[in-house]
Amino acid sequence: MQWVDIRITRTIDDFQTLTADPAIAQTIENAIKEVKKLARQLNGFRVLHVNTLKSGGIANMFDTLISLMRDVGLRAERGVLEAEPEFFESVIPLHHALLGMNIHISERVWHLHRYYNCLNAKDIPDRYDFIVVHDPAPIALRHFWKPPLRAQMFKSRSSTCWIWRCHSNASAANKDVWTVIQTYLKDYDAVVFTMAGHEPPSLKANRIYYIPPSIDPFDDKNKSLPTKTCREIVMRFSVDVQRPILLQVARFDPAKDPIGVIDAYRIVKIAKPEVQLVLIGYLASDDPNAWTYYKRIIQYAQEDPDIHIFSQLNGVRDLEVNAFQRMAAVNILKSIEEGFGLVVTEALWKGKPVIGGNVGGLRLQIKDIRENDDGSGYLVSSVEECAECCLRLLDNPALAAKLGQNGKRHVAQNFLSIHHLRNYLKMFHELLAM
């Protein structure tokens, strides 16, 4: 096991700065008070989060969460599974299988899984009150971890509470793979999913919790930026800030339906010739499928000068994404399948109206204005509906502003890192009371 050095980079007091916005001030004040109250009773408790990646979106979210846990008095740490590269490559299909793909996991993969979980389990000392294991790669740690000799001799239960956190929508998980995972889950005290409905119907667990992911409102992707700075950043990429921008930030992946977004843009452009489309995605060097699909998107754009396709290769990183989201007239995530979709949370936090696919965690974030007076956007199921909603927002700036305000308030109430912390602290309290 490799222990990740995490310094306190985020504090609860940072959130006091958000109370300058009167629309969310009371919400933030209440969250701060609740967290401090919960934390007082957990002062000094030790928490270990275990995953397989040192960096990346989920790993960065851990670091903010752990930083906040430390700030309120918990002794939180993060460990990363230590293994040869072949292990990390071999367990990628486990994630796909959880999403429901019909994948056969060979005995060699399961052997590697058992071997490295067993090896790393020996490195985990019996000093933690809570151990949170994230996703399937390290799930067997609990099975191979041995409680102290004294507890074994007297057949007493270790005081360590083990929790498995699944970040995937496993409602249609591959049955063969889930059967193996379920054998490991019997040793856990609780399991956590992003939202109700993400767990397989056959799940057997002692306790089930639902904790959505969160955004850090102070990092480069979400911090407040002056309009002038946003304009300058967007203009560097030859995008006209005087004309309306439709934006989708998402992996170059069929599940995010960028082709459908281009089709919706083309319908909108008939009525609004001035409109532009920006697609921002990430290209992993070791993902040939992403590169293939990226080339298909380029080809489908047909050299339209008003379709801009960017990635980190063009210098688009967190700060640039922040600026584009703030300058966009409409933010879109037209997914046809989705776990949660934090890019929607990010756009809503910036006070922008959002159009999302009517799937998965997008339903948790976007309240459709057609069904809710306090709606924050639209949930759509077709290209035509997406285009229609874009036009409605472009034609009605007052409506767009209202949806943006509602969306920011919704995020402030549910999906900031302080709420992530609060939800974990609540779970810890309940598990201690068992």
C-alpha positions as CSV (number, residue, x, y, z in Angstrom):
1,M,0.0,0.0,0.0
2,Q,1.3,3.5,-0.9
3,W,0.3,6.3,1.5
4,V,-0.5,9.5,-0.3
5,D,0.8,12.7,1.3
6,I,-2.2,15.1,1.6
7,R,-1.9,18.6,3.1
8,I,-4.8,20.6,4.3
9,T,-5.6,22.7,1.2
10,R,-9.3,23.3,2.0
11,T,-10.9,24.3,5.3
12,I,-14.4,24.7,6.5
13,D,-13.8,28.4,7.0
14,D,-13.2,28.7,3.3
15,F,-16.9,28.2,2.8
16,Q,-17.6,31.4,4.9
17,T,-16.5,33.4,1.8
18,L,-19.5,31.9,-0.1
19,T,-21.9,33.6,2.3
20,A,-21.3,36.9,0.5
21,D,-23.8,35.7,-2.0
22,P,-27.2,36.4,-0.3
23,A,-29.0,33.8,-2.4
24,I,-27.0,30.9,-0.8
25,A,-25.7,32.5,2.4
26,Q,-28.2,30.8,4.8
27,T,-27.7,27.4,3.1
28,I,-23.9,27.6,3.5
29,E,-24.2,28.8,7.1
30,N,-26.4,25.9,8.0
31,A,-24.1,23.4,6.3
32,I,-21.1,24.8,8.2
33,K,-22.9,24.6,11.6
34,E,-24.1,21.1,10.9
35,V,-20.6,19.8,9.9
36,K,-19.0,21.4,13.0
37,K,-21.6,19.8,15.3
38,L,-21.2,16.3,13.7
39,A,-17.4,16.6,13.7
40,R,-17.1,17.4,17.4
41,Q,-18.3,13.9,18.3
42,L,-15.9,12.4,15.9
43,N,-12.8,14.3,16.9
44,G,-9.7,12.1,16.7
45,F,-11.4,9.3,14.8
46,R,-9.1,7.8,12.1
47,V,-10.3,7.3,8.6
48,L,-8.6,5.6,5.6
49,H,-9.8,6.0,2.0
50,V,-8.4,3.4,-0.4
51,N,-8.5,3.6,-4.2
52,T,-6.2,2.7,-7.2
53,L,-5.4,6.1,-8.7
54,K,-3.1,8.8,-7.3
55,S,-4.7,11.5,-9.6
56,G,-7.8,12.1,-11.7
57,G,-11.3,13.4,-10.9
58,I,-12.3,10.9,-8.2
59,A,-8.8,11.0,-6.6
60,N,-8.9,14.8,-6.5
61,M,-12.3,14.7,-4.9
62,F,-10.8,12.4,-2.2
63,D,-8.1,14.9,-1.5
64,T,-10.6,17.7,-0.9
65,L,-12.8,15.5,1.2
66,I,-9.8,14.2,3.3
67,S,-8.5,17.8,3.7
68,L,-11.8,18.9,5.1
69,M,-12.0,15.8,7.4
70,R,-8.6,16.7,8.8
71,D,-9.6,20.3,9.2
72,V,-12.6,19.4,11.4
73,G,-10.5,17.0,13.6
74,L,-10.6,13.6,12.0
75,R,-7.3,11.9,11.3
76,A,-8.0,11.0,7.7
77,E,-5.5,9.4,5.2
78,R,-5.5,8.0,1.7
79,G,-3.9,4.8,0.5
80,V,-3.4,3.7,-3.0
81,L,-3.1,0.0,-4.0
82,E,0.4,-1.0,-4.8
83,A,0.8,-3.4,-7.7
84,E,2.4,-4.1,-11.1
85,P,1.0,-2.3,-14.2
86,E,-0.6,-5.6,-15.3
87,F,-2.9,-5.5,-12.3
88,F,-4.3,-2.0,-13.1
89,E,-4.8,-2.9,-16.8
90,S,-6.5,-6.2,-15.9
91,V,-9.1,-4.7,-13.6
92,I,-10.4,-2.1,-16.1
93,P,-12.9,-4.7,-17.3
94,L,-14.3,-5.0,-13.8
95,H,-15.5,-1.4,-14.0
96,H,-17.1,-2.0,-17.4
97,A,-18.7,-5.2,-16.0
98,L,-20.2,-3.1,-13.2
99,L,-21.8,-0.9,-15.8
100,G,-23.4,-3.9,-17.4
101,M,-21.1,-4.8,-20.2
102,N,-21.1,-8.5,-21.1
103,I,-17.5,-9.2,-20.3
104,H,-15.9,-12.4,-19.3
105,I,-13.3,-12.0,-16.6
106,S,-10.6,-14.7,-16.9
107,E,-9.3,-16.7,-14.0
108,R,-6.0,-15.0,-14.4
109,V,-7.5,-11.6,-13.8
110,W,-9.3,-12.9,-10.7
111,H,-6.0,-14.5,-9.6
112,L,-4.2,-11.1,-9.9
113,H,-7.1,-9.4,-8.1
114,R,-6.8,-11.8,-5.2
115,Y,-3.0,-11.7,-5.1
116,Y,-2.6,-7.9,-5.0
117,N,-5.5,-7.4,-2.6
118,C,-4.0,-10.0,-0.3
119,L,-0.6,-8.3,-0.5
120,N,-1.9,-4.8,0.2
121,A,-4.2,-6.0,3.0
122,K,-1.1,-6.9,5.0
123,D,0.0,-3.3,4.9
124,I,-3.2,-2.0,6.6
125,P,-2.7,-1.5,10.3
126,D,-5.5,-1.9,12.9
127,R,-5.5,1.7,13.8
128,Y,-8.5,3.0,11.8
129,D,-12.1,3.5,13.0
130,F,-13.3,3.6,9.4
131,I,-11.9,2.2,6.2
132,V,-13.6,3.3,2.9
133,V,-12.7,1.1,-0.1
134,H,-13.5,2.7,-3.4
135,D,-14.6,0.7,-6.5
136,P,-14.0,-3.0,-7.4
137,A,-10.2,-3.2,-7.7
138,P,-9.5,-3.1,-4.0
139,I,-12.8,-4.7,-2.8
140,A,-11.1,-7.9,-1.6
141,L,-9.0,-6.0,0.9
142,R,-11.5,-6.6,3.7
143,H,-11.6,-10.4,2.9
144,F,-7.8,-10.7,3.3
145,W,-7.3,-8.2,6.1
146,K,-6.8,-9.9,9.4
147,P,-7.9,-8.3,12.7
148,P,-5.4,-8.2,15.6
149,L,-4.3,-11.4,17.1
150,R,-6.1,-10.6,20.4
151,A,-9.4,-10.2,18.5
152,Q,-8.9,-13.5,16.7
153,M,-8.0,-15.4,20.0
154,F,-11.2,-14.2,21.8
155,K,-13.3,-14.3,18.6
156,S,-14.2,-10.6,19.1
157,R,-15.0,-8.2,16.3
158,S,-12.4,-5.7,15.2
159,S,-13.5,-2.1,16.0
160,T,-12.7,-1.1,12.4
161,C,-15.8,-0.3,10.4
162,W,-15.4,-1.2,6.7
163,I,-17.3,0.6,3.9
164,W,-17.4,-0.1,0.2
165,R,-18.0,2.9,-2.1
166,C,-19.2,2.1,-5.6
167,H,-18.9,5.0,-8.0
168,S,-20.5,3.3,-10.9
169,N,-24.2,2.8,-11.7
170,A,-24.2,-1.0,-11.0
171,S,-28.0,-1.5,-11.4
172,A,-27.4,-3.7,-14.5
173,A,-24.1,-5.2,-13.4
174,N,-22.7,-8.3,-15.1
175,K,-24.2,-11.1,-13.1
176,D,-21.1,-13.3,-13.1
177,V,-18.9,-10.4,-11.9
178,W,-21.5,-9.2,-9.4
179,T,-21.6,-12.7,-7.9
180,V,-17.9,-12.5,-7.0
181,I,-18.2,-9.0,-5.7
182,Q,-21.1,-10.0,-3.5
183,T,-19.0,-12.7,-1.8
184,Y,-16.6,-9.9,-0.7
185,L,-19.4,-7.5,0.3
186,K,-20.6,-9.8,3.1
187,D,-17.6,-8.8,5.2
188,Y,-18.4,-5.1,4.9
189,D,-20.4,-3.1,7.4
190,A,-21.9,-0.8,4.8
191,V,-22.0,0.0,1.1
192,V,-22.4,3.4,-0.6
193,F,-23.9,4.2,-4.0
194,T,-24.2,7.6,-5.6
195,M,-28.0,7.5,-5.7
196,A,-31.0,5.1,-5.2
197,G,-31.3,2.8,-8.1
198,H,-27.6,2.4,-8.8
199,E,-27.4,-0.8,-6.8
200,P,-28.1,-4.2,-8.3
201,P,-31.5,-5.7,-7.3
202,S,-29.6,-8.7,-5.9
203,L,-27.5,-6.6,-3.5
204,K,-27.1,-8.1,0.0
205,A,-25.6,-5.7,2.4
206,N,-25.7,-4.8,6.1
207,R,-26.4,-1.1,5.5
208,I,-26.9,0.9,2.3
209,Y,-26.2,4.6,2.0
210,Y,-26.5,7.1,-0.9
211,I,-23.9,9.8,-1.2
212,P,-23.6,11.9,-4.4
213,P,-20.2,13.2,-5.4
214,S,-19.3,16.8,-5.1
215,I,-17.4,19.7,-6.6
216,D,-14.8,21.9,-4.8
217,P,-16.1,25.5,-5.4
218,F,-12.6,26.9,-4.9
219,D,-10.5,24.8,-7.4
220,D,-9.5,26.0,-10.8
221,K,-12.5,24.5,-12.5
222,N,-15.1,26.1,-10.2
223,K,-13.6,29.2,-8.6
224,S,-15.1,32.6,-9.3
225,L,-13.5,34.3,-12.4
226,P,-14.0,37.9,-13.6
227,T,-15.9,38.2,-16.8
228,K,-13.0,39.9,-18.4
229,T,-10.7,37.0,-17.6
230,C,-13.3,34.5,-19.1
231,R,-13.6,36.5,-22.3
232,E,-9.8,36.7,-22.7
233,I,-9.4,32.9,-22.2
234,V,-12.2,32.0,-24.6
235,M,-11.0,34.5,-27.3
236,R,-7.5,32.8,-27.2
237,F,-9.2,29.8,-28.8
238,S,-10.7,31.9,-31.7
239,V,-14.3,31.6,-30.3
240,D,-16.3,34.8,-30.8
241,V,-17.5,35.9,-27.4
242,Q,-20.0,38.3,-29.0
243,R,-22.0,35.4,-30.4
244,P,-24.0,32.8,-28.4
245,I,-22.1,29.6,-27.5
246,L,-23.5,26.1,-27.0
247,L,-21.1,24.1,-24.9
248,Q,-20.7,20.4,-24.1
249,V,-17.8,19.3,-21.8
250,A,-17.6,15.5,-21.8
251,R,-15.4,12.6,-22.8
252,F,-15.3,11.8,-26.5
253,D,-17.6,8.8,-25.9
254,P,-20.8,7.6,-27.7
255,A,-22.5,7.6,-24.2
256,K,-22.1,11.4,-24.1
257,D,-23.7,11.7,-27.6
258,P,-21.6,14.5,-29.1
259,I,-22.9,13.5,-32.5
260,G,-26.4,14.2,-31.3
261,V,-25.2,17.5,-29.9
262,I,-23.9,18.5,-33.3
263,D,-27.2,17.5,-34.9
264,A,-29.1,19.7,-32.3
265,Y,-26.7,22.6,-33.0
266,R,-27.5,22.3,-36.7
267,I,-31.2,22.6,-36.1
268,V,-30.6,25.6,-33.9
269,K,-28.4,27.2,-36.5
270,I,-31.2,27.3,-39.0
271,A,-33.1,29.7,-36.7
272,K,-30.0,31.3,-35.2
273,P,-27.2,31.5,-37.8
274,E,-24.9,33.3,-35.3
275,V,-24.8,30.4,-32.8
276,Q,-21.5,28.5,-32.2
277,L,-20.8,25.0,-30.8
278,V,-17.9,24.1,-28.6
279,L,-17.1,20.5,-27.7
280,I,-14.4,20.0,-25.0
281,G,-13.2,16.5,-24.1
282,Y,-10.3,14.6,-22.8
283,L,-8.1,12.3,-24.8
284,A,-6.3,9.6,-22.9
285,S,-3.1,8.4,-24.5
286,D,-3.9,4.8,-23.7
287,D,-7.5,4.8,-24.9
288,P,-7.6,4.0,-28.7
289,N,-11.4,4.1,-28.7
290,A,-11.5,7.7,-27.6
291,W,-9.1,8.7,-30.4
292,T,-11.2,6.8,-32.9
293,Y,-14.4,8.4,-31.8
294,Y,-12.7,11.8,-31.7
295,K,-11.7,11.5,-35.4
296,R,-15.3,10.5,-36.2
297,I,-16.6,13.7,-34.4
298,I,-14.1,15.8,-36.4
299,Q,-15.3,14.2,-39.6
300,Y,-18.9,14.7,-38.7
301,A,-18.4,18.4,-38.0
302,Q,-17.6,18.7,-41.8
303,E,-15.2,21.6,-41.2
304,D,-17.9,23.9,-40.0
305,P,-16.0,27.0,-38.8
306,D,-18.5,27.5,-36.0
307,I,-17.9,24.0,-34.5
308,H,-14.9,24.1,-32.2
309,I,-13.5,20.8,-30.8
310,F,-10.9,21.1,-28.1
311,S,-9.0,18.9,-25.7
312,Q,-6.0,19.1,-23.3
313,L,-3.9,18.9,-26.5
314,N,-5.2,22.4,-27.4
315,G,-4.3,23.6,-23.9
316,V,-7.8,23.3,-22.5
317,R,-7.5,22.4,-18.8
318,D,-9.5,23.2,-15.6
319,L,-9.2,27.0,-15.7
320,E,-10.2,27.1,-19.4
321,V,-13.2,24.8,-18.8
322,N,-14.3,27.1,-16.1
323,A,-14.1,30.1,-18.4
324,F,-16.0,28.4,-21.3
325,Q,-18.8,27.2,-18.9
326,R,-19.2,30.8,-17.7
327,M,-19.3,32.2,-21.2
328,A,-21.6,29.7,-22.7
329,A,-25.2,30.7,-23.3
330,V,-26.3,27.0,-22.8
331,N,-24.3,24.2,-21.2
332,I,-25.3,20.7,-22.5
333,L,-24.6,17.1,-21.4
334,K,-26.7,15.1,-23.8
335,S,-25.8,11.7,-22.3
336,I,-27.7,8.6,-23.3
337,E,-26.3,6.9,-20.2
338,E,-24.7,8.6,-17.2
339,G,-23.6,7.8,-13.7
340,F,-23.7,11.3,-12.2
341,G,-22.1,13.9,-14.5
342,L,-20.2,16.4,-12.4
343,V,-19.8,18.7,-15.4
344,V,-23.4,19.5,-15.0
345,T,-22.9,20.3,-11.3
346,E,-20.0,22.6,-12.4
347,A,-22.2,24.4,-14.9
348,L,-25.1,24.8,-12.5
349,W,-22.7,26.2,-9.9
350,K,-21.7,28.9,-12.3
351,G,-25.3,30.0,-12.6
352,K,-25.8,28.8,-16.2
353,P,-28.9,27.0,-17.6
354,V,-28.2,23.3,-18.4
355,I,-29.8,20.8,-20.8
356,G,-29.1,17.2,-20.0
357,G,-30.0,13.8,-21.1
358,N,-32.9,12.3,-19.1
359,V,-30.8,9.6,-17.6
360,G,-29.0,8.6,-14.4
361,G,-27.6,11.2,-12.0
362,L,-28.6,14.0,-14.4
363,R,-32.2,13.6,-13.0
364,L,-30.8,14.2,-9.5
365,Q,-29.2,17.4,-10.5
366,I,-31.4,19.0,-13.2
367,K,-35.0,20.0,-12.2
368,D,-36.9,20.3,-15.4
369,I,-38.5,23.8,-15.5
370,R,-41.5,22.2,-17.3
371,E,-42.3,20.2,-14.2
372,N,-40.8,22.4,-11.4
373,D,-41.2,26.1,-10.7
374,D,-37.7,26.1,-9.3
375,G,-36.3,24.2,-12.3
376,S,-32.7,24.6,-13.3
377,G,-32.8,23.4,-16.9
378,Y,-34.3,20.7,-19.2
379,L,-34.1,17.0,-19.3
380,V,-34.3,15.8,-22.9
381,S,-34.6,12.5,-24.8
382,S,-34.0,13.4,-28.4
383,V,-32.0,15.7,-30.7
384,E,-35.1,17.6,-31.6
385,E,-36.0,18.2,-28.0
386,C,-32.5,19.4,-27.2
387,A,-32.6,21.9,-30.1
388,E,-36.0,23.1,-29.1
389,C,-34.8,23.8,-25.5
390,C,-31.7,25.5,-26.7
391,L,-33.8,27.9,-28.9
392,R,-36.1,28.5,-25.9
393,L,-33.2,29.6,-23.8
394,L,-31.6,31.7,-26.5
395,D,-34.9,33.5,-27.1
396,N,-35.5,34.2,-23.5
397,P,-32.5,35.5,-21.5
398,A,-34.7,36.2,-18.4
399,L,-35.7,32.5,-18.3
400,A,-32.0,31.4,-18.8
401,A,-31.0,33.7,-15.9
402,K,-33.8,32.3,-13.6
403,L,-32.7,28.7,-14.4
404,G,-29.1,29.6,-13.7
405,Q,-30.0,31.1,-10.3
406,N,-32.1,28.1,-9.4
407,G,-29.3,25.7,-10.4
408,K,-26.7,27.4,-8.3
409,R,-28.9,27.3,-5.3
410,H,-29.6,23.6,-5.9
411,V,-25.9,22.8,-6.0
412,A,-25.3,25.0,-2.9
413,Q,-27.8,22.9,-1.1
414,N,-26.6,19.5,-2.1
415,F,-23.4,19.0,-4.2
416,L,-20.5,21.0,-2.7
417,S,-17.7,19.3,-1.0
418,I,-19.0,20.5,2.4
419,H,-22.1,18.5,1.8
420,H,-20.0,15.5,0.8
421,L,-18.2,15.8,4.2
422,R,-21.5,16.2,6.0
423,N,-22.9,13.0,4.4
424,Y,-19.9,11.0,5.4
425,L,-20.0,12.3,9.0
426,K,-23.7,11.4,9.2
427,M,-22.9,7.9,8.0
428,F,-20.1,7.5,10.5
429,H,-22.4,8.5,13.3
430,E,-25.0,6.0,12.2
431,L,-22.5,3.1,11.9
432,L,-21.1,3.8,15.3
433,A,-24.6,3.5,16.8
434,M,-25.1,0.1,15.3
